[in-house]
Amino acid sequence: MLDTAPTQVPVDSDARPTPSRARLLLGREAERRALRSLVADGPHGQTRTLVLRGEPGIGKSALIQDLADHATGWQVSHLLGVESEMELSYSGLQQLLGSLMPSMADLRSTHREALERVLGQASGEPPDRFLVALAALELIGLMSKETQLLWIVDDAQWVDRSSLQAVGFVARRLRSERVAILVGSRDYDEERDLAGLPELRLAGLRPEDAARLFPAVIGPTDPAVRDRILAEARGNPLALLELPRTWTTAELASELTTSQHVPLEGRLEFAFTQRLRRLPADTQTLLTLAAAEPTGDPGLLWSAAQLLGLDWHAAAPAEEADLIEFGRRVYFRHPLVRAAVYRAAPLQLRLGAHGALAQVTDPVRDADNRAWHRACSTVAYDEDIAVELERSAARARSRGGLMGAAALLERAAALTPDPEARADRTLVAAKTKRDAGALDASLRLLDSIQLGRGYELRGSLVQQLRGRIAFDQGRAQEASAMLGGAARQLERFDPELARDTHLEAMAAAVWAGGDEGLALIRGAARAARDAPRGQGPERTSDLLLDALVIRATHGYVAAAPTMTRALAAVRDEEIGAEDVGSLLWLAGNRVAGIMAIEAWDFSTGLVLAERQVRVARETGALLQLQFALSFLASFVALSGDLRRATELVDEEHRIAEATLVGSAGHSDVLLAAYRGDPATAVPLLGVTIDSATSNGQGRTVAFSHYLSAVLLNGLGRHQEALDHARRVVDWEALGYQTLTVIELAAAASRLDDTAALRELSMWVSARAAATPTAWALGTASLVAALGVGDGGSAEDLYLASLEQLSLSPVLTTVARTHLLYGEWLRRRGRKGDARDHLVIAHDSFGQMGLSAFADRARRELSATTRRRVRRYADAPSRRFTHQEWQIAQLTQGGLSNREIGGRLFLSPRTVEWHLRNVFAKVGITTRRQLRDAVLGSFVPEDAGDPSSRPEPVADVPPELG
């Protein structure tokens, strides 16, 4: 050791600081002010969240403790992340919500039940992780009415993932609540949980502050060594304290010379290890026991210590070395001390520590910790421990902790003595990893499973899971091939599961789209056609599969009756909270929604879309709700209600912002194309087509070509519209070719392409005869009228089209028909009749928000009347903010503040704050007055503008898209 003993002074380190140390944080005045501003009086609605980042030992914990010491009048909940507790789902959230438990009774029932399940107070279906986060947001919103709340999360990199996701969600939604959240964290792989939050990154101390600290720590020393230490420590306070305490002057110089490429964290851990080796053997054993016990419970620690023959005398040397503190809780001086102790301990010592802790851990109240300690107490196979871990995993899953359940199952598999059972447990663990979104980890587990002769069933299940993961990752072509192969192998073991897998294979082929997707669909259909049926009654999924198979192998007309039956079955199916995420739920979007458009059954498609939004919203399944909203927005836009479609897309974007999941679908592109906004739509379409083409997502490419045709027809660029529309029809893109019919027909008629119109008319007429909905019949008459041109029967066909389409909810097509008929009448010189239909078209497009088509109708009207017709506009204003506009509309709809908060992912207190602003701007004082108010002049100018929304931060798995 250095000749001069270190002086105990307050230092800026990640140690658990005492109040005296926290008062004297050297060189951190600016950072202290920044943190204290979180709990200072400020403007209403100010942001009170901060992520404090920095390397180990840089001083995060000291600053955090300093804030806690000075948060007068704030109720503080403190969560300290512990590496060994990372797999215990929602253990961190339980610490944060501990003092708020009595207020849970005031929560809405779905939120209360979700928290009760994840905290182990009730059983039931595992809640969606975002429902848990919404429940936590409502709970702290209620509590903030009574007191100011400060949440402190330290060592966030070691907080369980479920809890950290909830903390990040809550922090991003705070607005006007009296709540502050401070998170201390190193940089780590899963940082996206805290993305979007304000950050303060701690750098090392300034050279002059480090120089002031150094003499106080170790006293006088050789100037050359002193300068070298200061340079190597780079202003890290813990390094300034610990590196010199470990070696003599000569040893220090040698160490600094030979370890220039070792990271500072490694050097610090090595320094602690050197100090540990100088302690008595009993003390090292006690420290190993403390490092293995994550809760810091002294009663548990000393009970286990007695089993190992230790008493309190073993603690004194460790405390004197300033490595640990034994009191009401057990605290290591720094997390690196815990890590150094555990890693430096011999294997046998670690196994014995966990074995002793398992013996003293309550098997009823703390069964999960007991199971984990037992698992860590052996390196040999042990079926009893594996079974106990399985039970623990089941409890974790029931709380919604999929990542924790997956880790427990993976450990259970590793301890399983029987190779067959081990492989089966590994497969279950891989499935759970996939459910938790850990796709790469799932694939790694699948690679370890023994396959080959005699393991055909297991091999088919492994291939099925690989196919599903491929689809999750956007590799639709590979997914279809893998799922198809798995389905064929499963036929001999489980016919019903095989048919469901065939349905997944066909769904993946549909999403692959393009020429490759068309070949995949036909290949998958031929394989599924010969699959044996199960012994039970016919299921809805069987009907969907049959309909797709017949459609792909025998054509539309042959498939029409089965498609109609399948859609009726899906529509009549009872879908509840327990079905969210199931195959049948996903089929409502992947298959049935597509089939509804393919069969010209708009009403059924709309019912399915509305149902998915309702159920997802009721259950709080936000990821599913994202896709359901995008699904519904497409139907609503087609019906001509772009205002509501914009609201749905806005809600979907709010979820994307809150959950950090990228935007679902391509609703922004759809809205821009329907509005006829080339400045927005053209770049978006270009990016979408390029991205989807490179990723092999042919269906998205087809959708983009359809939207391009809509945009270009509205702008009068008919040749380009025709080219885009032909690609969709040539690819036989299910559903989209139905939508593209009117674009192809309208463009071909303006280009006098009679051959294309005759062929298209026969194509549509055959489908209308097979599925005679008002939409199909009206469209068939319209295409026939365009094909006749100036022939005498054209007018009868136009009128027949309008008569049928007036019975359909697809109002965009009704308005397009009035426009096309009005243009036809004007060319025939019947200006009065033309004017009637053009006025209807112009007003309809204007009210819908289809600006390009409204301008086209306006130009036709001007040419008809020889007078200039003003643009249709409703003169929007920026008097409301976007959030105020949403809240005002929902209030007019009769929703309470709590219901609005649930819809917009805000607390009722934040809704109340925005509503006061609304009242002031409108000049009213009550909700009743607001419900009667006309708000058209208050519409924000950026309503529905995608550029006004936050950018998505991650790609979306396409399995729900």
C-alpha positions, 0 to 999 in steps of 0.5 A: 500500500502507499505509505500515507493512509487515505483520508476519508473525505466526501467524494463524487462516486457511485457509492451509496453516499452518506448525507455529509458526502452528498452535501460536498459533491466536489465540482458538481454544482451545475449538475446539482442545480439541474437535478434540483430543478426537477423538484423546484417550483416551475411553470405548470406542465413543465417536464420533470423527467431526467435520465442521468447517464455516465460510466461506473464511478462517475457520480450518478448515485451521489447526485441522485442521493443529493436530490433525495436529501433535498426533495423537501415536501416530496414523497420519494420512492427509490428503486435500486437495480440489482443485476441478480434480480433482472429476471424477476418481472415487475420486481422494480415496479413493485418497489416504486408502487409500494407506498401507493398500494392503498390508492389502487382501489380508486383505479378503473377496474381493468387497471386495478386488476392488471396491477394486482396480477403483476404484483402477485395479488391476484391470478388470471390472464397475464395483462398486456405490458402497456396496460400495466404501464397505463395503470401505473400512470393512472395511479400516480396521477391520482396520488399526485392530487394529494402529494408530490411524488418523486420516483428515483431509479438508480442502476437502471441497466439492472432493473427488470425489463418489464418495470423499466418499460413501465417507467419509461412509458409513464415518464413520456406521458407526464405533463401537468402532474406533480410527479418527477422521475429521475433515472440513473443509468449506464449505457447498455444494450436496451436503452430504447426503453428510456428513449425520448426522455431528457438526458444529462450525461456526466463527464469526468471532473474538471482537471482542477477539481480532480487535482483538488480531490487527489491529495485529500484522498491519498495525501502526498505522493510522487508527482510523476505517479500522481500525474499518471493517476490523474491522467488514467482516471480521466476525472472519474471520482471512484477511480481517483479514490480506489486505484491508489489504495490498492498498490504500492508506488512501484506496483502502481507504476507497473500496473498503469504501464501494463494496463493501458488498454484495459477499460476503466471499469475493469481496472476498478473491478480488479482494484476491488478484487485485490483488496478482497484478497487481503481479507480473512477467509470468513469475511470473503465468504460472508461477502460472497453470501451478500453478493448472492443475496439481491434483496439486502435483507440482513435477516436472510443474510445472517440466517444463511451465514449461520448455516455456513458457520459464520458470525458477526465477527466476519463482518468487521474487516469488510466494513473497516475496508469500506466495502460494505455496510451492514445495518437495517439493509445490507449495502455494498459500497458500489455495484462494482464491489458486488460484481468483483466479490461474486466473480472473484469467489471460487465456484464451490463458494458461490454454489454453497452461498446460493444453497444456504440462501435457498434453505433460508428463503421462505418457500411460500412467500418467496418461492421465486427467489428460492427457486432461483437460488436452488438453480444457482446452487448446482452445476449438475442436472437436477429434475426437482429444481427444473420442475420448481423453475417451471412453476416459477416461470408459470407465475412470472408469465401469469404476471405478464413477465415474459422475459423473466419466464423465458429466463427461468425456462431456459435455466430449467432446460439446462438442469434437466437430466433427460435429453428428451425433456431437456429439448422440449423445455428448451423449445418452450423457452424459445417460444416464450422468448419469441413471445417476449420479442427476443427473436435472436435469443429465441433462434439461439435456443432453437439452434441448441435443440437436438433434431434428426431421426426419431425427433420429427414432431419436435423438428416440425415444431422448431421449423414452425417457430423459425417460420413465425420468427421469420415473419416477425422479422419481415422475411415473408417469403422465407416465413411462408416456405418454413411454415409450409414445410412445418405444416406438411410435417405436422399433418401426421401428428396433429391435423388441426395444428397442421391446418392452422400452420398452413393458414399461417404459411398462406398469410405470409405468402399473401404478404410477400406479394409481387410475382414471388408472392403469387407463386408462393400463394399457389404453392402453399395452396396446393400443399394445403389442399391435400392436408387432412382435416381434424376429427372435430367440427369445422372451425373458422380457421378451416373455412378461411384456409379453404377459401384461400386455397380455392381462391388460389387454385380455382379462381375467384368465382369458385371461391366466392361461396366459401369466402362468403361463409368464412367471412360470416363465420369470422364476423359471428365469432366471439372475440374477447380479451383472451383471444387478443394475439391469437391466430384467430385474432390475427386472421381478422387482420391478416386474412379476413380483412383482406378477404372482405375487400377481395369479396367486395364485402366492405361492411364485414371488413368494417365490422371486423376492424371496429371490433379489433379496435374495441377489444384491443382498447378494452384490454389495453393491448396497445401494440395490437391496438396500433395495428387495429387502428391502422386497419380501421383507418383504411376502411374509414378513409375508403368510406370518405370520412377522412376526418375520422381516419385522421383521428385514428391515425393520430391515435396510432401515432400517439401509441407509437410515441408512447410505446417506442414501437414504429408506426403500424402500416402506412396510414400517413401515405394513404391519407396524403394520397387520398387528399391529393397532396403530392408534396407529401405523398410522392416522397412518402410513396417513393420511400415506402416502395424502395424500402418494401422492395428491398425487404421483400414486402411485395404486398406493401409495394402493391398497396403503394402502387394503388395509392399512387394510382389514386393520387395521380388520377386526382392530379389528372396524370392518367398515363402514370396512374394507369401504369401503377394500377396495372401492376396491382392487377397483374400481381393479383394482389388480394384485396388491393386489386378490388380497390384498384379497379376504379383507378384502372378504369378511370385512367383507361377511359381518359386515355381511350384504352377501350381494350383494357376497359372491355377486359376489365369490365368482364373481369369485374362483372364476373366477380359481381355476379359471384359476390353481388354486393352493392359495391361490386354491382355498382362498380361493375356498372361504372366500369361498363359505362366507361367502356361504352364511352359515348354509346347510348347505353352508357347513361343507363349504366351510370344511373345503375351504378349510382343506384347500387353504390348509394346502398354502399358505404363506400362513399368515395366511389359514389363521389367518383361516379358522380364526377365521371358521370358529370364529365361524360354529360359535359362532353355530351353538351348537357351542361345543366345535368352535368352541373348537378352531378359535378356540384355533388362531386365537388361538395362531396370531395370537399367535405371528405377532404379529397382535395385533388378530386375536389379541384378536378370537379371544380375545374369541370364545373368552371368549364361547364358554367363558364364561371370561376368556382371557388375552391372548397375550403373550411378555413382552418385555424391554429387556435387550438393545439393538436392535443386541445383539439383532440380533447375537445372532440372527445369531450363533445362525444361525452367522454369523461376526463378519465376516459379521455385520458385512457384514449390519449394515454394521459392522466386525468389531471393532464386532460383537465389542464388542457380542457381549461385551455379549451374553455378559455379559447372558446369563451365558455366555462362548462362541459355542457357549453362545449358539447353545444359549441361549433368548433370548426374555426378552432381546427389546428392547421396541422391536423392530420399532417404526418410531419407534425407527429413524432417520428417512429423510433423502431421498425414494426414486426409485420406479423400483425400488419 
